[in-house]
Structure formats: structure tokens, C-alpha cells
Amino acid sequence: MQNEHNHIDLLIANCLSGEASQAEKDELDNWIGESPANKRIFEESQRIWVKSKTYFAASDISSDREKIKDQIIQQLSKPTKTVSLSSWIYRVAAILALPVMLGIGWYMGSKEIITETQLCEVTAPKGQISKCVLADGTEVWLNAGSTLKYDAALKGNLREVNLDGEAYFKVTKNKHKPFVVNTEHTQIKVLGTIFNLKAYSGENKVETTLEEGSVVFSLNESATKPVELKPGEQVVYNISEKTITVGKVETYLHTAWKDGKFVFKDADLQAIVQELEKLYDVRIHLENDSLLKLRFRGMFEYEQNIFSALETLERTTNIKYRMTGRDIWLK
């Protein structure tokens, strides 16, 4: 069934772009006539195609479409439980019109906004991880509740993106065009490297953890000297205190989330609560502030539900919980 879906995706893409053979056109006509649902899929794909043509030059579409096919076919060849009408339509739309860096992001449930300047926005909703591939081949994983904004073509002297949330970057090296990540309070500049950046708006800390290569961490609108990190180091900026600390860390504790794991070692309850709220889209209340002093070690997996996480806390501590809707009280 999955192979059939992939085949129909490409048939629709070829027909709407005018590159289909007569045999492909006949096959698509037969498929459309098989059911009202098939006809609706084609009409929605056609509507998106017509609308998207105003944003892209024909040469851009032609060059990007072949790259997109390879990216999406590779992604869609993985086993899936179900294929909804909306996901099918957006897969076709990605094949037809979007630059290669958006293909995987659309399929995984993230959101992209295309303007006349090809400004893109990729979002990982709470409880989900999204991945996208930028035009230069840079891979980006977005943690739950995160948003990445960037120019689709990465034009100019810098490859510049804006982040609100947490992301794991595997940056393609280009010594002539540095890669820059802007957050509300900081800027990270690299040539080609692997690092994790956590900068949620509303939280008091910005953390950058380096796995490979090097990064330069600096504050926006500040005379503070930039900090250059070495592999295995982390820089933490405390926003309220306006202080910067640098130290060695176990990098996997800060990057395991991209593998669907929340690993913590000697973490305080407040840090755990913040992660659980983003991961499961819940609100957690502490009935006793003394609980904030408790520290834990362990692991939660993203595929687990909130009850499994709470029961893990309950088994390893004296903490009890009660839940009403999406509100949870710990005592």
C-alpha cells in the first residue's frame, strides 16, 4: 500500500508539472475515476500546485523537484501505520513546489509559511520532534514546542536562521559562508559542526552544547567577549543574572532528545517539570515548593505517555500525583 501511495504521488506531480507521458496520464485518469476520495486528492493537489506557482520561478521548481522526490521517497519508504488524506496531499505539494529543505518537515507534521521572499517556518508541536534539511544540506532536529525560521534559499553572505526553542544542528561546512543561529538573546556562529542549542522564550537560560567542530557564542547588543567552545563543552547564559558559564558536560544528556529520549542525571525537579510540560502538553503544579530541591536521575522516552513518566517519578521518590484534565499536581 505504501509503494502504491508513493507511485500515485509521483504520477500527480508529473501530470501537474507537464512532464507525464501519455501512459502516465491515462493511469492517473483511471485512478481518479476509481473513487470520489481519489478525485478529491487530485483536486486538492492541483489547487495547491496552482497557488504555489506564484511563489517560484519555473527554473527553481524544476531543479528542486528532483531533489525533493529523492528526499520524500526515502522518507516515505519507511513503514507507516496509516496515511491520511491531508498528509497525502501535502506530500504531493512538497514534491511539486517546495524547496528540498521543506520536504521532510512537511511530512512530519511541521508548518511552513512561504512568502514572496521564500521565508520558511518549521514548527515542532508539543509532544513531537520534527526534522528538516536546509538548502545547503544542513540537518536540523527540532524539539517539542520549537520553531525555526529562515530564508529558504539561505541567500547572502551568511546562512542565517532564527530559533525559538531547542534544536540539534548538523551543519554542512562552508568556510566562505558561516552558519548563524539567532535567538532572542544570543547568536551562535559556525562554519561546519554539530551542536545543540536550547533557547525557549520565557525560560531563564540559553544553553549551547558542542559535539563536534567549534562554535562562537555571543550575546546580542552586548560588549561581552564572545565565547568559543570546544567539543564536549557547554555554555550557559543566565538571562536574569546576565552571567555566562562554560564547562565540560556529558553531551548525550543534552542531545538524547533527538532520539526520542529525555535523559537526566542529577537534575532538579523544576528542570524535569519543564521538559514534561513541553513533551506531553500538560501543566504541572507543585503543592510544596520544597519539592524543587529534589534531584533525580533516569530516562523518559517520548513514545511513553504522561502516566508512565509520573509513575516512574512515584516509584523512585515519595512524590504523589493527581491529574485533572491536562493539569497535574505533585505533592
C-alpha positions in Angstrom: 0.0 0.0 0.0 2.8 2.4 0.9 4.5 1.8 -2.5 1.2 2.5 -4.3 0.9 5.8 -2.4 4.4 6.8 -3.5 3.6 5.9 -7.1 0.4 8.0 -7.2 2.2 10.9 -5.6 4.7 10.9 -8.5 2.0 10.4 -11.1 0.2 13.5 -9.8 3.4 15.5 -9.6 4.4 14.6 -13.2 1.0 15.3 -14.6 0.6 18.7 -12.9 4.1 19.8 -13.9 3.5 18.8 -17.5 6.2 16.1 -17.6 3.9 13.0 -17.6 3.9 10.5 -20.5 0.6 9.6 -22.2 0.7 6.3 -20.3 1.1 8.1 -17.0 -1.8 10.4 -17.8 -4.1 7.5 -18.7 -3.1 5.7 -15.5 -3.8 8.8 -13.4 -7.2 9.3 -15.1 -8.2 5.7 -14.3 -7.1 6.2 -10.7 -9.1 9.4 -10.3 -12.2 7.7 -11.7 -12.0 4.9 -9.1 -13.5 6.8 -6.2 -14.6 10.3 -5.0 -11.7 10.3 -2.5 -9.2 9.9 -5.3 -10.7 12.7 -7.2 -10.6 14.9 -4.1 -6.9 14.2 -3.5 -6.1 15.2 -7.1 -8.2 18.4 -7.0 -6.6 19.5 -3.7 -3.2 18.7 -5.1 -4.0 20.7 -8.2 -5.3 23.7 -6.1 -2.0 23.8 -4.0 0.1 23.5 -7.2 -1.6 26.4 -8.9 -1.4 28.5 -5.8 2.3 27.7 -5.2 3.3 28.6 -8.8 3.1 32.3 -8.0 6.0 31.9 -5.5 8.5 30.0 -7.5 10.3 30.5 -10.9 10.0 27.6 -13.2 13.7 27.0 -13.2 13.7 26.8 -9.4 10.8 24.3 -9.4 12.5 22.1 -12.0 15.8 21.9 -10.2 14.3 21.5 -6.7 11.6 19.0 -7.7 14.1 16.2 -8.5 15.9 16.7 -5.1 12.5 16.7 -3.3 11.5 13.4 -4.9 14.6 11.7 -3.6 14.2 13.1 -0.1 10.5 12.3 0.2 10.6 8.9 -1.4 13.4 8.0 1.1 11.3 9.2 4.0 8.1 7.7 2.8 9.6 4.3 2.2 9.7 3.8 5.9 6.7 1.7 7.3 3.7 3.8 8.5 0.5 2.8 10.2 -1.9 5.0 8.2 -1.8 7.6 5.5 -4.4 10.4 6.0 -5.9 12.4 3.2 -4.2 15.6 4.4 -0.8 14.1 4.7 -1.1 12.6 1.2 -2.0 16.0 -0.3 0.9 17.8 1.5 3.3 15.1 0.3 2.3 15.8 -3.3 2.5 19.5 -2.7 6.0 19.2 -1.4 7.1 17.2 -4.4 5.6 19.8 -6.7 6.7 23.1 -5.3 8.7 23.3 -2.1 12.4 23.6 -1.8 14.2 20.4 -0.7 14.7 21.6 2.8 10.9 21.6 3.5 10.0 18.1 2.2 10.8 16.2 5.3 9.4 18.9 7.6 6.0 19.0 6.0 5.6 15.2 6.1 6.5 15.1 9.8 3.7 17.5 10.7 5.6 20.8 10.9 4.4 24.0 9.4 6.0 26.1 6.7 5.0 29.5 5.6 6.1 30.6 2.1 6.1 34.3 1.3 7.4 36.2 -1.7 10.8 36.2 -0.2 10.5 32.4 0.4 10.6 32.8 4.2 10.1 29.4 5.8 8.9 28.4 9.3 9.2 24.9 10.7 7.5 24.1 13.9 7.6 21.0 16.2 4.3 20.9 18.2 4.4 19.9 21.8 4.9 16.2 22.1 6.6 15.9 18.8 10.1 16.1 17.2 10.5 17.5 13.7 13.4 17.3 11.3 14.2 19.4 8.2 17.0 19.6 5.7 18.1 23.1 4.6 19.2 24.1 1.1 22.9 23.7 1.9 22.3 20.1 3.3 22.4 21.2 6.9 20.2 18.9 9.0 18.1 20.3 11.9 16.1 18.4 14.5 13.5 20.5 16.4 12.4 19.5 19.9 8.8 19.8 21.1 7.5 23.4 21.2 10.2 24.8 19.0 10.2 27.0 15.9 12.8 27.6 13.2 12.5 30.5 10.7 14.8 31.1 7.7 15.2 32.2 4.1 14.6 29.1 2.0 17.5 29.8 -0.3 19.9 30.9 2.5 20.9 33.9 0.4 23.5 36.4 1.3 27.0 36.2 2.9 25.6 34.2 5.9 23.4 31.1 6.2 21.2 32.7 8.8 18.3 31.1 10.8 16.2 32.2 13.8 15.3 29.8 16.6 12.8 29.8 19.4 13.1 26.6 21.4 15.6 23.7 21.1 17.4 22.4 18.1 20.1 20.0 17.2 22.2 21.2 14.2 24.4 19.1 11.9 25.8 22.0 9.8 27.3 21.4 6.4 30.7 23.0 6.2 31.2 26.1 4.1 34.2 28.2 5.0 33.1 31.0 2.7 29.6 31.3 4.2 29.3 31.0 8.0 26.1 29.5 9.5 24.5 31.7 12.1 21.7 30.9 14.6 19.9 33.9 16.1 17.8 33.6 19.3 16.1 36.3 21.4 19.3 37.0 23.4 22.2 35.3 21.7 23.9 34.5 18.4 25.8 31.3 17.5 28.2 31.3 14.6 29.8 28.3 13.0 31.4 27.0 9.7 30.5 23.4 9.9 29.8 21.5 13.1 27.4 19.6 15.3 25.8 21.3 18.3 22.7 21.6 20.4 21.0 24.9 21.2 18.3 25.4 23.8 16.7 28.8 23.8 13.0 28.8 24.7 11.4 32.2 25.0 10.0 32.5 28.6 12.8 30.4 30.1 15.7 32.0 32.0 18.6 30.1 30.4 20.1 29.7 26.9 22.3 26.6 26.6 24.7 25.7 23.7 26.3 22.2 23.8 29.0 21.3 21.3 29.6 17.8 20.0 31.9 18.3 17.1 33.8 21.3 15.5 33.6 24.7 17.1 31.1 27.4 17.7 31.3 31.1 18.7 28.7 32.1 21.2 27.9 35.8 21.7 25.2 38.0 23.3 23.0 40.3 21.3 23.7 44.0 21.9 26.4 43.4 24.4 30.1 44.2 24.7 30.8 40.9 26.4 33.6 39.0 24.7 32.3 36.1 22.5 32.9 32.6 23.8 34.5 29.9 21.6 33.5 26.3 22.6 35.5 23.1 22.1 33.9 19.7 21.7 32.3 18.4 24.9 31.8 21.9 26.3 28.6 23.8 27.1 28.0 27.5 27.6 25.0 28.6 29.7 23.7 32.2 29.7 21.6 33.1 32.7 19.2 35.8 31.4 18.1 37.4 34.6 21.6 37.4 36.2 23.3 38.2 32.9 26.1 35.7 33.6 27.9 33.3 31.3 29.3 30.0 32.5 31.3 27.4 30.4 32.1 23.9 31.4 32.6 20.3 30.4 29.4 18.1 30.1 28.2 14.7 29.0 26.8 15.9 25.7 24.4 13.0 25.3 22.4 14.2 28.3 21.6 17.3 26.3 21.1 15.7 22.9 19.4 12.4 23.6 16.0 14.1 22.9 16.6 13.9 19.2 16.5 10.1 19.5 13.2 10.4 21.4 14.8 10.1 24.9 14.8 12.5 27.8 17.9 11.5 29.9 18.6 13.3 33.1 21.4 12.9 35.7 21.3 14.8 39.0 18.5 17.0 37.6 16.3 19.1 39.8 12.5 18.6 39.7 11.9 22.1 38.2 14.0 21.1 35.1 12.1 17.8 34.8 8.8 19.6 35.1 9.7 22.0 32.3 10.6 19.1 30.0 7.5 17.1 30.8 5.2 20.1 30.2 6.6 20.5 26.7 6.8 16.8 25.9 3.2 15.9 26.9 1.5 19.3 26.6 0.4 19.4 30.2 0.5 21.9 33.1 2.3 20.7 36.3 1.8 22.3 39.6 3.8 21.8 42.8 1.8 21.7 46.1 5.0 22.1 48.1 8.0 24.3 47.0 10.4 22.1 48.9 10.0 19.6 46.1 12.2 21.8 43.9 15.2 20.8 46.0 14.8 17.1 45.0 17.2 15.8 42.4 16.8 12.8 40.1 18.5 10.6 37.5 16.8 8.4 34.9 15.2 8.5 31.5 11.8 9.0 29.9 11.0 8.0 26.3 8.9 10.3 24.1 6.7 7.4 23.0 5.7 6.8 26.6 2.5 8.6 27.9 2.4 11.0 30.8 1.2 8.3 33.2 4.3 6.2 32.6 6.5 9.2 33.3 4.6 10.1 36.5 4.6 6.5 37.7 8.4 6.5 37.2 8.7 9.5 39.4 6.4 8.0 42.0 8.3 4.7 42.1 11.7 6.4 42.6 10.6 9.1 45.1 7.9 9.9 47.7 6.2 12.2 45.2 2.5 11.5 44.6 0.4 12.9 41.8 -3.2 13.6 40.9 -4.4 14.7 37.5 -7.5 16.6 36.3 -7.6 17.1 32.5 -4.3 18.5 31.5 -3.4 19.8 34.9 -1.2 17.7 37.2 -0.5 18.3 40.9 2.6 16.9 42.6 3.0 16.6 46.3 
